Amino acid sequence: MIEIRDLYVEIGGFKLSIPYLSINDNEYLIVMGPSGVGKTVFLHTLAGFIKPLRGEILVNNKNIVKLPPEKRGFVLIPQDYGLFPHMTVRENIGFGLIIRGYDNNTIEKRILEISRILGIEHLLERKPDTLSGGEKQRVALARALIVEPEIILLDEPLASIDPGNRVKIRSFIKELRKKIKFTAIHVTHDIVEAIDLGDHIAYVERGKLIGKFSVEEFLDTKYAKPYIEELKPILNRL
């Protein structure tokens, strides 16, 4: 279980406050809110790339707020996937194990295992610039999952994927959760994405966490109205 208590970040004139947030094991938490309210800052703070002025980040009751990124057990997948362009898919997936000192046999075994689960064995010798957006997403997930992180942080992971393939990737993530247990915090502006994938929705506004809701609860709040309004033209065409 992950608990965030009284987390406060200040960068320049921007302030972010997370009074309290808990994420259960194997939970898929969606983070929503208008642009510029601090959703990406929140992920980067959790990952250890931004230092908060105060607060606690507890993982199984251990405060990790002072630990460097590589010792937190969190993995961040940025919007551009963060794949190394000079490496093959195989090398990208295994990179996290290499820097953690695993032996070659173990690394290769785990690369093959995770590649089979994600259906990307045929991509292992290719470079990232030859992959589609959906394929890059799967490779990024494989690289994250192979190190068995405490939590995966996803920053607008489907934003650059066309609408048709977004549906496929959402279905893929849901099927993947049946095969592999993992905890995730997923930032998005897409209400359909949130409804389809999320167990809960955390809403951030004006640099502050407003609350954590079930999907059904969130849809009944005033915060959901702008997103629902965006859907009406689409629904009217159906």
C-alpha positions, 0 to 999 in steps of 0.5 A, a space after each residue: 500500500 502507498 500513502 501520501 501525507 501532507 505532500 507539498 511541492 513548490 517550483 518557482 511560483 507553482 505550488 502543489 498540495 496533496 493532503 492525503 492520498 492512498 493507493 492500494 496494492 494492484 489498484 489502477 488510479 487515474 489522475 485527472 484535472 485541467 492542464 497546468 494543475 500539477 499532475 505531471 509534477 505529482 508523478 515526477 515528485 513520486 518518482 523522485 525527480 522533484 524534491 518536495 518541501 515537506 510531506 511523506 511518501 509511504 510504501 508499506 509504511 516506509 517513508 521513501 521521500 528522501 530516497 533517490 529515484 533508483 531506490 524507490 521502486 517506482 517506474 515512470 513512463 513519460 508521454 514519449 515512452 522514454 525508449 533509448 533510440 540507439 538500443 534494440 527493443 531487447 536492450 531497452 526492456 533489459 536495461 533496468 535489470 542490467 543496472 541492477 546487476 542481474 546476470 545475463 541468463 536471468 536477464 534474458 529469461 525475464 526478457 523472454 517471459 515479459 515479451 511473451 506476456 505482452 506479445 512483443 517477441 517479434 519486436 525484440 531486435 528492432 529499434 524504437 524508431 521502427 515501431 508504431 505508437 502502440 508497439 512503443 507503449 507495449 515495450 515501455 510497459 515491458 521495460 517497467 514491469 520487468 523490474 517488478 516495481 512497487 508502482 508504475 507512473 504513466 504520464 498521458 500514455 495514450 495521448 499520442 496514439 490515434 483514437 482507434 489504437 487507443 481502444 486497442 491499448 486500453 483493452 490490452 492494459 485491462 487484459 494485462 492486469 488479469 495476467 500480471 498484478 501491478 499498481 499504477 497511477 495514470 494521468 489523463 485528460 480523457 474521460 473515456 480512458 478514465 472510465 474504462 481503465 480506472 478503479 478510482 479517480 483522483 482529481 487535482 485542481 489549482 494545484 491541490 488534490 480535491 479528492 479520490 473518488 470511485 468512477 461512479 462517484 466522480 461522474 456525479 461530481 461537478 468536476 466531471 461536468 466539463 468532461 461529460 460535455 465534451 462527450 456529448 457531440 460524440 454521443 449525439 453522432 452515435 
